[in-house]
Amino acid sequence: MKSNLTLIGMPGAGKSTIGVILAKNLGLGFIDTDVLIQINQQKPLQQIIDEGGHLNLRAIEEKEILKINIENHVIATGGSVAYSEKAMAHLLSISKIIFLEVNFEEIKKRIKNFEIRGIAKAKNQTFKDLFKERQILYKKYAEITVDCNELDQEELAAQIAKSI
């Protein structure tokens, strides 16, 4: 049995917040891969993108995820994790993958700082195009999909706990 839960989804889907609540409710540890990257790189995600481009951030993210060797944790990933087949294969081998699905209009309401948030996207890519592109990837890897449009974070954490 896989002892970890991995949350995937768009920036603003609630991976970090719901992940903390879920970990606390289930008595598990919690790790946020975006925070892990920032600690190990000693700089914010946006600075990594500004200095080396969005593909550089994705490469760093893949390396960090491949190093994860833990049990009994909730893992909140960066939104771009699904671009890496290697990272997703590793996460699938150590955890159950849960896609926090949120519609585009709701994500747009939640993300006010799109340009400076550290989102790994091509220079000319719109947020809507990024959203559409990633939905396909998230659905490809999801073992459980949770609709995060109607419920609050506590309710969502409880729903995820029930579904596993």
LUMPAMAR-412323 format. One record per residue (C-alpha): y, x, z; residue in one letter; chain. Coordinates in Angstrom, 2 decimals. Layout:
+---------+---------+---------+------+-----+
!       v !       u !       w ! type ! mol !
+---------+---------+---------+------+-----+
!       Y !       X !       Z !    a !   A !
...
+---------+---------+---------+------+-----+
! end
This chain:
+---------+---------+---------+------+-----+
!       v !       u !       w ! type ! mol !
+---------+---------+---------+------+-----+
!    0.00 !    0.00 !    0.00 !    m !   A !
!    3.49 !    1.17 !   -0.86 !    k !   A !
!    5.49 !    1.61 !    2.32 !    s !   A !
!    8.98 !    1.72 !    0.77 !    n !   A !
!   11.17 !   -0.91 !   -0.84 !    l !   A !
!   13.57 !    0.15 !   -3.61 !    t !   A !
!   16.57 !   -2.00 !   -4.50 !    l !   A !
!   17.89 !   -1.76 !   -8.07 !    i !   A !
!   20.75 !   -3.59 !   -9.76 !    g !   A !
!   24.32 !   -3.38 !  -10.93 !    m !   A !
!   27.14 !   -1.86 !   -8.88 !    p !   A !
!   28.35 !   -4.71 !   -6.69 !    g !   A !
!   24.94 !   -6.40 !   -6.50 !    a !   A !
!   24.72 !   -5.57 !   -2.79 !    g !   A !
!   22.02 !   -2.88 !   -2.82 !    k !   A !
!   23.55 !   -0.82 !   -0.01 !    s !   A !
!   24.64 !   -3.72 !    2.20 !    t !   A !
!   21.48 !   -5.79 !    1.78 !    i !   A !
!   19.42 !   -2.60 !    2.08 !    g !   A !
!   20.86 !   -1.78 !    5.51 !    v !   A !
!   20.26 !   -5.34 !    6.76 !    i !   A !
!   16.73 !   -5.39 !    5.31 !    l !   A !
!   15.87 !   -2.01 !    6.84 !    a !   A !
!   17.16 !   -3.12 !   10.23 !    k !   A !
!   15.28 !   -6.44 !   10.08 !    n !   A !
!   12.00 !   -4.76 !    9.06 !    l !   A !
!   12.32 !   -1.71 !   11.33 !    g !   A !
!   12.48 !    0.68 !    8.37 !    l !   A !
!   14.68 !    3.67 !    7.59 !    g !   A !
!   17.42 !    3.39 !    4.99 !    f !   A !
!   18.53 !    5.78 !    2.25 !    i !   A !
!   21.28 !    5.31 !   -0.34 !    d !   A !
!   20.71 !    7.61 !   -3.31 !    t !   A !
!   24.43 !    7.56 !   -4.25 !    d !   A !
!   25.27 !    8.90 !   -0.78 !    v !   A !
!   22.45 !   11.45 !   -1.09 !    l !   A !
!   23.94 !   12.70 !   -4.38 !    i !   A !
!   27.44 !   12.93 !   -2.89 !    q !   A !
!   26.17 !   14.88 !    0.14 !    i !   A !
!   24.11 !   17.31 !   -1.94 !    n !   A !
!   26.80 !   17.78 !   -4.60 !    q !   A !
!   29.63 !   17.87 !   -2.03 !    q !   A !
!   31.79 !   15.58 !   -4.18 !    k !   A !
!   32.25 !   11.90 !   -4.99 !    p !   A !
!   30.36 !   10.32 !   -7.90 !    l !   A !
!   33.56 !    9.80 !   -9.90 !    q !   A !
!   34.40 !   13.52 !   -9.61 !    q !   A !
!   30.91 !   14.39 !  -10.90 !    i !   A !
!   31.52 !   12.11 !  -13.91 !    i !   A !
!   35.05 !   13.47 !  -14.46 !    d !   A !
!   33.83 !   17.08 !  -14.40 !    e !   A !
!   30.55 !   16.77 !  -16.32 !    g !   A !
!   30.35 !   13.32 !  -17.90 !    g !   A !
!   28.20 !   10.28 !  -17.17 !    h !   A !
!   25.01 !   11.88 !  -18.50 !    l !   A !
!   25.46 !   14.71 !  -16.00 !    n !   A !
!   25.56 !   12.19 !  -13.15 !    l !   A !
!   22.41 !   10.52 !  -14.49 !    r !   A !
!   20.63 !   13.92 !  -14.66 !    a !   A !
!   21.64 !   14.73 !  -11.07 !    i !   A !
!   20.52 !   11.25 !   -9.97 !    e !   A !
!   17.10 !   11.77 !  -11.60 !    e !   A !
!   16.64 !   15.16 !   -9.86 !    k !   A !
!   17.58 !   13.72 !   -6.45 !    e !   A !
!   15.26 !   10.74 !   -6.81 !    i !   A !
!   12.33 !   12.90 !   -7.90 !    l !   A !
!   12.74 !   14.85 !   -4.63 !    k !   A !
!   12.40 !   11.71 !   -2.47 !    i !   A !
!    9.21 !   11.93 !   -0.45 !    n !   A !
!    9.50 !    9.40 !    2.37 !    i !   A !
!    7.64 !    6.47 !    3.84 !    e !   A !
!    8.77 !    3.27 !    5.53 !    n !   A !
!   12.26 !    3.19 !    4.02 !    h !   A !
!   14.48 !    0.87 !    2.07 !    v !   A !
!   15.92 !    2.87 !   -0.83 !    i !   A !
!   19.19 !    1.67 !   -2.38 !    a !   A !
!   19.63 !    3.32 !   -5.78 !    t !   A !
!   22.62 !    3.94 !   -7.97 !    g !   A !
!   23.07 !    1.40 !  -10.75 !    g !   A !
!   22.10 !    3.88 !  -13.46 !    s !   A !
!   18.69 !    4.83 !  -12.03 !    v !   A !
!   16.89 !    2.59 !  -14.53 !    a !   A !
!   17.92 !    4.88 !  -17.41 !    y !   A !
!   15.47 !    7.50 !  -16.14 !    s !   A !
!   11.82 !    6.75 !  -16.87 !    e !   A !
!   10.80 !    9.69 !  -14.65 !    k !   A !
!   12.86 !    8.46 !  -11.69 !    a !   A !
!   11.60 !    4.90 !  -12.07 !    m !   A !
!    7.97 !    6.05 !  -12.38 !    a !   A !
!    8.42 !    8.03 !   -9.15 !    h !   A !
!   10.02 !    5.09 !   -7.36 !    l !   A !
!    7.26 !    2.76 !   -8.59 !    l !   A !
!    4.66 !    5.18 !   -7.22 !    s !   A !
!    6.19 !    5.25 !   -3.71 !    i !   A !
!    7.75 !    1.80 !   -3.38 !    s !   A !
!    7.99 !   -1.81 !   -4.45 !    k !   A !
!   10.91 !   -2.28 !   -6.88 !    i !   A !
!   13.21 !   -5.23 !   -6.15 !    i !   A !
!   15.90 !   -6.19 !   -8.67 !    f !   A !
!   18.98 !   -7.75 !   -7.09 !    l !   A !
!   20.10 !   -9.96 !   -9.96 !    e !   A !
!   23.73 !  -11.06 !  -10.07 !    v !   A !
!   25.44 !  -12.74 !  -13.03 !    n !   A !
!   28.24 !  -10.98 !  -14.88 !    f !   A !
!   31.05 !  -13.22 !  -13.62 !    e !   A !
!   30.06 !  -12.61 !   -9.99 !    e !   A !
!   29.79 !   -8.82 !  -10.50 !    i !   A !
!   33.23 !   -8.85 !  -12.12 !    k !   A !
!   34.66 !  -10.57 !   -9.02 !    k !   A !
!   33.04 !   -8.00 !   -6.71 !    r !   A !
!   33.95 !   -4.82 !   -8.66 !    i !   A !
!   37.69 !   -4.28 !   -8.63 !    k !   A !
!   37.69 !   -0.50 !   -9.15 !    n !   A !
!   35.50 !   -0.26 !  -12.27 !    f !   A !
!   37.34 !    2.74 !  -13.74 !    e !   A !
!   37.21 !    4.89 !  -10.58 !    i !   A !
!   34.05 !    3.68 !   -8.86 !    r !   A !
!   31.77 !    6.43 !  -10.17 !    g !   A !
!   29.86 !    4.22 !  -12.59 !    i !   A !
!   27.82 !    6.24 !  -15.11 !    a !   A !
!   28.84 !    4.77 !  -18.45 !    k !   A !
!   29.87 !    6.04 !  -21.88 !    a !   A !
!   33.64 !    6.54 !  -22.31 !    k !   A !
!   34.19 !    3.58 !  -24.66 !    n !   A !
!   31.58 !    1.29 !  -23.12 !    q !   A !
!   32.88 !   -1.98 !  -21.70 !    t !   A !
!   31.64 !   -3.25 !  -18.36 !    f !   A !
!   30.10 !   -6.27 !  -20.15 !    k !   A !
!   28.18 !   -4.01 !  -22.58 !    d !   A !
!   26.99 !   -1.85 !  -19.67 !    l !   A !
!   25.89 !   -4.99 !  -17.82 !    f !   A !
!   23.86 !   -6.29 !  -20.79 !    k !   A !
!   22.26 !   -2.90 !  -21.42 !    e !   A !
!   21.20 !   -2.45 !  -17.79 !    r !   A !
!   19.82 !   -5.99 !  -17.30 !    q !   A !
!   17.05 !   -5.20 !  -19.80 !    i !   A !
!   16.13 !   -2.02 !  -17.91 !    l !   A !
!   16.21 !   -3.63 !  -14.46 !    y !   A !
!   13.93 !   -6.45 !  -15.64 !    k !   A !
!   11.55 !   -3.93 !  -17.20 !    k !   A !
!   10.94 !   -2.18 !  -13.87 !    y !   A !
!   11.32 !   -5.05 !  -11.37 !    a !   A !
!    8.26 !   -6.08 !   -9.42 !    e !   A !
!   10.30 !   -8.74 !   -7.61 !    i !   A !
!   13.57 !  -10.27 !   -8.87 !    t !   A !
!   15.93 !  -11.88 !   -6.36 !    v !   A !
!   18.78 !  -14.17 !   -7.46 !    d !   A !
!   21.78 !  -12.89 !   -5.52 !    c !   A !
!   24.38 !  -15.34 !   -6.83 !    n !   A !
!   24.21 !  -18.11 !   -4.22 !    e !   A !
!   23.06 !  -16.65 !   -0.90 !    l !   A !
!   24.90 !  -14.35 !    1.50 !    d !   A !
!   23.62 !  -10.88 !    2.34 !    q !   A !
!   21.78 !  -11.91 !    5.53 !    e !   A !
!   20.04 !  -14.75 !    3.68 !    e !   A !
!   19.11 !  -12.42 !    0.82 !    l !   A !
!   17.64 !   -9.83 !    3.19 !    a !   A !
!   15.58 !  -12.60 !    4.84 !    a !   A !
!   14.42 !  -13.88 !    1.43 !    q !   A !
!   13.35 !  -10.37 !    0.35 !    i !   A !
!   11.48 !   -9.83 !    3.64 !    a !   A !
!    9.60 !  -13.10 !    3.05 !    k !   A !
!    8.77 !  -12.24 !   -0.56 !    s !   A !
!    7.10 !   -8.96 !    0.32 !    i !   A !
+---------+---------+---------+------+-----+
! end
